């Protein structure tokens, strides 16, 4: 869900483990605890969709559901879709309490992709097992997004909605002034070297980082196909993690980072031209075009630099899912609406055009909308670039302990960024802390 400023703040807040920690039992790898006893859908639709389904959502996501909910009602005269915009600030408090209590929840929940594995793991019987209907859709969704909605046994508890393929937004004018071709940034080493040249020529920093809640580290880690765990073991003291954190330290040590506070700092700093690049997801387009319209033509987009020549050149930041709660009194109609909204090419493309929700449903990426030149980017086919990258996002492992690990990692990253600590040392310490907090072993 990705078009308005408040939505941008939501995505950036959720990546490093989440400001709202979801506590609970330790789970198994790739989605958490076993899900035996979950409420399941039958093997096939029971009949015509009818009755009311209620959905909790917020911001542009709620608007998208409301808009297409009317279309669903027209196609199913006996069905009613009610959307409750619960706002983001207290959303996960309400959801977590409702899942734990077994009451008070609607038929369908909006849950960000980074949070759904924790719910699947810690509340294995609170969501409807959608496997009998959803398993056949697996190949049509981005693999990285699909991984977030399944448990360790491959059971499906949600459908992916939008995703956040990442690339490097850059200021054309700053690069031209420095005489740097952005297409030459094949690796992160190239990026760091270009930053030094660019700063000398323009006085501009290379990128903006959040001074308190870094999310770039997790993005760099996923680019290498890793998150906090590997095969259920704590994996934050790995070569991939050390490469990512060492890169961040290099950027800070060379004075190429402008630290700003939170989302508002990122937006205002970008607007004021404090940094020449923003390595982030496709949804950043919504903020640029909505809040910096006067800068049209000054931005371009290229794939992320790779860690090694020829390596992966994208990652993921943000994205969301829809799931059916076990409290639903109308799970069949709830599923019918989920599949209508999320497993339909035209509807997913429509939500990209109207609400800026970048589809996790791969067939939607073939829509002509993604081929259009974008005047804001000097005529570049920016969305076509993201559509190609979305198919190659590296998959990572998710567990019920992602939130706990993310909070510990954030503290470790801050020690490097602000206190000059050694990346390897703080990562080894963080790994030990996560192992203690979760009862998991550390990866060798």
C-alpha positions as CSV (number, residue, x, y, z in Angstrom):
1,X,0.0,0.0,0.0
2,X,2.0,2.8,-1.2
3,X,0.9,6.2,-2.5
4,X,0.3,8.8,0.2
5,X,2.9,10.3,2.6
6,X,1.3,8.6,5.6
7,X,1.6,5.3,3.8
8,X,5.3,5.9,3.1
9,X,5.8,6.4,6.8
10,X,4.1,3.1,7.5
11,X,6.4,1.2,5.2
12,X,9.6,2.8,6.4
13,X,8.6,2.2,10.1
14,X,7.9,-1.5,9.6
15,X,11.1,-2.8,8.0
16,X,13.6,-3.0,10.8
17,X,11.4,-5.2,12.9
18,X,8.7,-2.8,13.7
19,X,8.2,-0.2,16.3
20,X,5.3,-2.2,17.7
21,X,6.8,-5.5,18.9
22,X,4.7,-8.6,18.6
23,X,5.6,-10.9,21.5
24,X,4.8,-14.6,21.8
25,X,6.1,-18.1,21.5
26,X,9.2,-18.9,19.5
27,X,8.3,-20.4,16.1
28,X,9.8,-22.6,13.5
29,X,11.6,-21.3,10.5
30,X,9.8,-19.7,7.6
31,X,6.6,-18.6,9.3
32,X,6.8,-19.9,12.8
33,X,5.0,-22.5,14.9
34,X,3.2,-25.4,13.4
35,X,-0.4,-24.7,12.3
36,X,-2.3,-27.9,13.2
37,X,-5.8,-27.2,14.2
38,X,-6.2,-24.1,12.0
39,X,-9.6,-23.4,10.6
40,X,-9.6,-24.4,6.9
41,X,-11.6,-23.6,3.8
42,X,-13.2,-26.5,2.0
43,X,-11.6,-27.9,-1.1
44,X,-13.8,-25.8,-3.4
45,X,-16.2,-22.8,-3.3
46,X,-19.4,-23.6,-1.5
47,X,-21.5,-21.5,-3.8
48,X,-22.3,-17.9,-4.7
49,X,-20.6,-15.3,-2.5
50,X,-23.2,-13.7,-0.3
51,X,-23.6,-12.0,3.1
52,X,-21.4,-9.3,4.6
53,X,-17.6,-9.3,5.1
54,X,-15.9,-6.6,7.1
55,X,-12.3,-5.5,6.4
56,X,-9.9,-3.6,8.5
57,X,-7.4,-1.4,6.6
58,X,-6.1,2.1,6.4
59,X,-5.0,5.0,4.2
60,X,-4.9,4.3,0.4
61,X,-5.4,0.6,1.0
62,X,-8.8,1.2,2.5
63,X,-9.6,3.5,-0.4
64,X,-8.7,0.8,-2.9
65,X,-10.8,-1.8,-1.1
66,X,-13.8,0.6,-0.9
67,X,-13.5,1.3,-4.6
68,X,-13.3,-2.3,-5.8
69,X,-15.6,-3.5,-3.1
70,X,-18.4,-1.8,-5.0
71,X,-17.4,-3.7,-8.1
72,X,-17.5,-6.9,-6.2
73,X,-21.0,-6.1,-4.8
74,X,-22.3,-5.5,-8.3
75,X,-20.9,-8.9,-9.5
76,X,-22.3,-10.6,-6.4
77,X,-25.7,-9.0,-5.6
78,X,-26.1,-10.9,-2.3
79,X,-22.7,-9.8,-0.9
80,X,-21.7,-6.6,1.0
81,X,-18.2,-5.4,1.6
82,X,-17.7,-3.1,4.6
83,X,-14.4,-1.3,5.0
84,X,-13.3,0.1,8.4
85,X,-10.4,2.5,8.2
86,X,-8.8,1.8,11.6
87,X,-5.8,4.1,11.0
88,X,-2.2,2.9,11.2
89,X,-1.1,4.2,14.6
90,X,-3.0,1.7,16.7
91,X,-3.7,-0.9,14.0
92,X,-1.3,-3.6,15.3
93,X,-2.3,-3.1,18.9
94,X,-5.9,-3.8,18.0
95,X,-5.0,-6.7,15.7
96,X,-2.7,-8.4,18.2
97,X,-5.2,-8.1,21.1
98,X,-7.9,-9.5,18.9
99,X,-5.9,-12.4,17.7
100,X,-4.9,-13.2,21.3
101,X,-8.4,-12.9,22.7
102,X,-10.1,-14.8,19.9
103,X,-12.7,-12.1,19.5
104,X,-13.3,-8.6,18.3
105,X,-11.8,-8.9,14.8
106,X,-13.4,-8.5,11.3
107,X,-13.5,-11.1,8.6
108,X,-10.4,-9.8,6.8
109,X,-7.3,-8.0,8.1
110,X,-4.7,-5.9,6.3
111,X,-1.2,-6.9,7.6
112,X,2.1,-5.7,6.3
113,X,4.3,-8.4,4.8
114,X,7.0,-7.9,7.4
115,X,4.6,-8.6,10.2
116,X,2.5,-11.5,8.9
117,X,5.1,-14.2,9.6
118,X,5.0,-13.2,13.3
119,X,1.2,-13.6,13.4
120,X,1.3,-16.9,11.6
121,X,3.9,-18.2,14.0
122,X,2.5,-16.8,17.3
123,X,-1.2,-17.2,16.6
124,X,-1.3,-20.3,14.4
125,X,-5.0,-21.0,14.9
126,X,-6.2,-17.4,14.6
127,X,-6.1,-17.2,10.8
128,X,-7.9,-19.3,8.3
129,X,-5.8,-21.8,6.4
130,X,-6.3,-20.8,2.8
131,X,-4.1,-23.6,1.3
132,X,-6.9,-25.6,-0.4
133,X,-7.7,-22.5,-2.5
134,X,-4.5,-20.5,-2.6
135,X,-1.8,-23.1,-3.2
136,X,-2.5,-23.2,-7.0
137,X,-1.8,-19.4,-7.2
138,X,1.8,-19.7,-5.9
139,X,3.5,-19.3,-9.3
140,X,1.5,-16.2,-10.1
141,X,2.9,-14.2,-7.1
142,X,6.4,-12.8,-6.6
143,X,8.3,-15.6,-4.7
144,X,9.6,-13.2,-2.1
145,X,6.1,-12.0,-1.3
146,X,4.7,-15.6,-1.2
147,X,7.3,-16.7,1.3
148,X,5.9,-14.2,3.8
149,X,2.4,-15.7,3.8
150,X,3.3,-19.4,4.3
151,X,4.3,-21.3,7.4
152,X,7.1,-23.9,7.8
153,X,5.0,-26.6,6.2
154,X,4.0,-24.5,3.2
155,X,0.5,-23.8,4.4
156,X,-1.0,-20.5,3.2
157,X,-2.5,-18.0,5.6
158,X,-2.8,-14.8,3.5
159,X,-2.5,-13.5,0.0
160,X,0.2,-11.0,-1.0
161,X,-1.1,-7.7,-2.0
162,X,1.5,-5.1,-2.9
163,X,5.3,-5.4,-2.9
164,X,8.2,-3.0,-2.7
165,X,10.9,-3.7,-5.4
166,X,13.9,-1.5,-4.8
167,X,16.0,0.6,-7.1
168,X,18.2,3.7,-6.9
169,X,16.4,7.0,-7.4
170,X,18.9,9.7,-8.3
171,X,19.1,13.4,-9.1
172,X,20.0,13.8,-12.8
173,X,21.2,17.4,-12.3
174,X,23.6,16.4,-9.5
175,X,25.1,13.5,-11.4
176,X,25.5,15.7,-14.5
177,X,27.2,18.4,-12.5
178,X,29.6,15.8,-11.2
179,X,30.1,14.2,-14.6
180,X,29.0,10.8,-13.3
181,X,27.0,8.3,-15.4
182,X,24.5,6.7,-13.1
183,X,24.5,3.6,-15.3
184,X,28.1,3.1,-14.3
185,X,27.1,2.2,-10.7
186,X,27.3,-1.5,-11.1
187,X,28.5,-2.3,-7.6
188,X,28.3,-0.7,-4.2
189,X,32.0,0.0,-4.4
190,X,31.2,2.1,-7.5
191,X,28.5,3.8,-5.5
192,X,30.8,4.8,-2.7
193,X,33.5,6.0,-5.1
194,X,30.9,8.0,-7.0
195,X,29.7,9.5,-3.8
196,X,33.1,10.9,-3.0
197,X,33.4,12.5,-6.5
198,X,29.9,13.8,-6.3
199,X,30.3,15.4,-2.9
200,X,33.5,17.1,-4.1
201,X,31.8,18.5,-7.2
202,X,28.4,19.5,-5.8
203,X,28.7,19.5,-2.0
204,X,25.8,17.1,-1.8
205,X,25.7,14.0,0.4
206,X,25.0,10.6,-1.3
207,X,22.0,9.5,0.7
208,X,19.8,10.2,3.7
209,X,19.5,7.7,6.6
210,X,17.2,7.8,9.5
211,X,19.1,9.0,12.6
212,X,17.2,6.6,15.0
213,X,15.5,3.8,13.1
214,X,17.7,2.6,10.2
215,X,15.9,0.4,7.7
216,X,18.6,0.3,4.9
217,X,20.6,-2.5,6.6
218,X,17.7,-5.0,6.3
219,X,17.3,-3.9,2.6
220,X,20.9,-4.6,1.9
221,X,20.7,-7.9,3.7
222,X,17.7,-9.1,1.7
223,X,19.5,-8.1,-1.5
224,X,22.0,-10.8,-0.6
225,X,19.2,-13.3,0.0
226,X,19.2,-13.2,3.8
227,X,17.2,-11.9,6.7
228,X,17.7,-12.4,10.4
229,X,17.5,-16.3,10.3
230,X,18.8,-19.1,8.2
231,X,17.2,-22.6,8.7
232,X,15.8,-21.3,11.9
233,X,19.1,-20.3,13.3
234,X,20.2,-16.7,14.1
235,X,22.1,-15.4,11.2
236,X,23.0,-11.8,11.8
237,X,26.7,-12.5,12.3
238,X,27.3,-13.7,8.8
239,X,29.5,-12.6,5.9
240,X,26.5,-11.0,4.2
241,X,25.5,-9.1,7.2
242,X,29.0,-7.9,7.8
243,X,29.3,-6.8,4.1
244,X,26.1,-4.8,4.5
245,X,27.0,-3.1,7.7
246,X,30.6,-2.4,6.6
247,X,29.1,-0.6,3.5
248,X,27.1,1.6,5.8
249,X,30.1,2.4,7.9
250,X,32.1,3.3,4.8
251,X,29.4,5.7,3.7
252,X,29.4,7.4,7.2
253,X,33.1,7.4,7.5
254,X,33.4,9.2,4.1
255,X,30.8,11.8,5.2
256,X,28.4,10.7,2.5
257,X,25.4,10.3,4.7
258,X,22.9,13.0,5.8
259,X,21.1,11.9,8.9
260,X,17.6,13.1,9.3
261,X,14.8,12.3,11.7
262,X,12.2,9.9,10.5
263,X,10.0,10.0,7.5
264,X,9.5,13.8,7.5
265,X,13.2,14.3,7.5
266,X,13.7,12.0,4.5
267,X,11.0,13.8,2.6
268,X,12.1,17.4,3.4
269,X,15.8,16.4,2.9
270,X,15.1,15.0,-0.5
271,X,13.0,18.0,-1.4
272,X,15.8,20.3,-0.4
273,X,18.3,18.4,-2.4
274,X,20.5,17.4,0.5
275,X,21.3,14.0,-1.0
276,X,21.8,12.9,-4.6
277,X,20.3,9.4,-4.3
278,X,17.6,7.4,-2.5
279,X,17.9,3.6,-2.6
280,X,14.3,2.6,-1.9
281,X,11.2,1.0,-3.2
282,X,8.8,1.8,-6.1
283,X,6.3,3.4,-3.7
284,X,8.8,6.3,-3.3
285,X,7.4,7.5,-6.7
286,X,4.1,8.4,-5.0
287,X,5.9,10.8,-2.6
288,X,8.1,12.3,-5.3
289,X,5.2,13.0,-7.7
290,X,2.8,14.2,-5.0
291,X,5.0,16.3,-2.8
292,X,7.8,17.4,-5.2
293,X,6.0,17.9,-8.4
294,X,8.1,21.0,-9.1
295,X,11.2,18.7,-9.4
296,X,9.7,16.8,-12.3
297,X,12.4,15.9,-14.8
298,X,15.2,16.0,-12.3
299,X,15.0,12.4,-11.1
300,X,15.9,9.1,-12.8
301,X,16.0,5.5,-11.6
302,X,18.6,2.7,-12.1
303,X,18.8,-0.8,-10.4
304,X,20.5,-1.0,-7.1
305,X,24.3,-1.5,-7.3
306,X,25.2,-5.1,-6.6
307,X,27.6,-6.4,-3.9
308,X,29.5,-8.4,-6.5
309,X,29.6,-7.9,-10.3
310,X,26.6,-9.6,-11.8
311,X,24.9,-10.1,-8.4
312,X,21.3,-9.3,-7.5
313,X,20.4,-5.6,-8.1
314,X,17.1,-5.3,-6.2
315,X,15.7,-5.9,-2.8
316,X,12.3,-5.4,-1.1
317,X,11.0,-2.7,1.2
318,X,7.4,-2.8,2.4
319,X,4.4,-4.5,0.9
320,X,1.3,-5.9,2.5
321,X,-1.1,-8.9,2.6
322,X,-4.8,-9.7,3.3
323,X,-5.8,-12.6,5.6
324,X,-9.0,-14.1,6.8
325,X,-9.5,-14.4,10.5
326,X,-10.7,-17.6,12.2
327,X,-13.3,-15.3,13.8
328,X,-15.0,-14.7,10.4
329,X,-18.6,-15.8,10.2
330,X,-18.4,-15.7,6.4
331,X,-15.0,-17.1,5.4
332,X,-16.2,-18.3,1.9
333,X,-17.3,-14.8,0.9
334,X,-14.1,-13.4,2.5
335,X,-12.0,-15.7,0.3
336,X,-14.1,-14.8,-2.7
337,X,-13.3,-11.2,-2.2
338,X,-9.6,-11.8,-1.5
339,X,-9.2,-13.7,-4.8
340,X,-11.2,-11.1,-6.6
341,X,-9.1,-8.3,-5.3
342,X,-5.6,-9.8,-5.3
343,X,-5.6,-12.7,-7.9
344,X,-7.0,-10.6,-10.7
345,X,-4.7,-8.9,-13.3
346,X,-7.1,-6.0,-14.1
347,X,-7.9,-5.3,-10.4
348,X,-4.2,-5.3,-9.3
349,X,-3.2,-3.1,-12.3
350,X,-6.1,-0.8,-11.4
351,X,-4.9,-0.4,-7.8
352,X,-1.4,0.5,-9.1
353,X,-2.9,3.2,-11.4
354,X,-5.3,4.7,-8.9
355,X,-3.7,4.1,-5.5
356,X,-0.1,3.4,-6.2
357,X,-0.1,-0.1,-4.9
358,X,2.7,-2.0,-6.7
359,X,1.3,-5.5,-7.5
360,X,2.8,-8.7,-6.0
361,X,0.6,-10.5,-8.5
362,X,3.0,-11.0,-11.4
363,X,0.4,-11.1,-14.3
364,X,-0.5,-7.6,-13.5
365,X,3.0,-6.4,-14.3
366,X,2.3,-7.1,-18.0
367,X,-0.4,-4.4,-18.0
368,X,0.4,-1.6,-20.6
369,X,0.5,0.9,-17.7
370,X,3.9,-0.4,-16.7
371,X,5.3,0.3,-20.2
372,X,4.4,4.0,-20.3
373,X,7.1,6.7,-20.3
374,X,7.0,8.8,-17.2
375,X,7.4,12.5,-17.7
376,X,8.4,13.0,-14.1
377,X,11.5,10.9,-14.8
378,X,12.4,12.7,-18.0
379,X,10.4,10.2,-20.2
380,X,12.1,7.1,-18.6
381,X,9.9,4.0,-18.4
382,X,10.4,3.9,-14.6
383,X,7.7,1.5,-13.8
384,X,8.9,-1.0,-16.4
385,X,12.2,-1.0,-14.6
386,X,10.5,-1.8,-11.3
387,X,8.3,-4.5,-13.0
388,X,11.4,-6.3,-14.2
389,X,13.1,-6.0,-10.8
390,X,10.0,-7.3,-9.0
391,X,10.4,-10.7,-10.6
392,X,13.9,-11.0,-9.2
393,X,13.6,-9.9,-5.6
394,X,15.7,-12.4,-3.5
395,X,13.6,-14.5,-1.1
396,X,14.5,-14.6,2.6
397,X,13.4,-16.7,5.5
398,X,10.8,-15.4,7.9
399,X,10.0,-16.5,11.5
400,X,7.8,-15.6,14.4
401,X,10.9,-14.0,16.0
402,X,11.6,-11.4,13.2
403,X,10.3,-8.5,15.4
404,X,12.5,-9.4,18.4
405,X,15.5,-9.8,16.2
406,X,14.9,-6.6,14.3
407,X,14.8,-4.5,17.4
408,X,18.1,-5.9,18.6
409,X,19.7,-5.4,15.2
410,X,18.6,-1.8,15.1
411,X,20.5,-1.1,18.3
412,X,23.6,-2.8,16.8
413,X,23.4,-0.8,13.6
414,X,23.1,2.5,15.5
415,X,26.3,1.6,17.4
416,X,28.1,1.4,14.1
417,X,26.5,4.4,12.4
418,X,26.7,6.8,15.4
419,X,29.5,5.5,17.6
420,X,31.9,4.1,15.0
421,X,31.8,0.6,16.4
422,X,33.2,-2.4,14.5
423,X,30.6,-4.1,12.3
424,X,31.7,-7.6,13.0
425,X,31.9,-7.1,16.7
426,X,28.4,-5.6,17.1
427,X,26.9,-8.2,14.9
428,X,28.3,-11.1,16.9
429,X,27.0,-9.4,20.0
430,X,23.6,-9.0,18.4
431,X,23.5,-12.6,17.4
432,X,24.1,-13.7,21.0
433,X,21.4,-11.4,22.3
434,X,18.9,-12.7,19.7
435,X,19.8,-16.3,20.5
436,X,19.2,-15.6,24.2
437,X,15.9,-13.8,23.5
438,X,14.5,-16.5,21.2
439,X,16.0,-19.7,22.4
440,X,17.5,-20.3,19.0
441,X,20.9,-21.5,18.0
442,X,23.3,-19.2,16.1
443,X,24.3,-20.1,12.5
444,X,27.8,-21.4,12.1
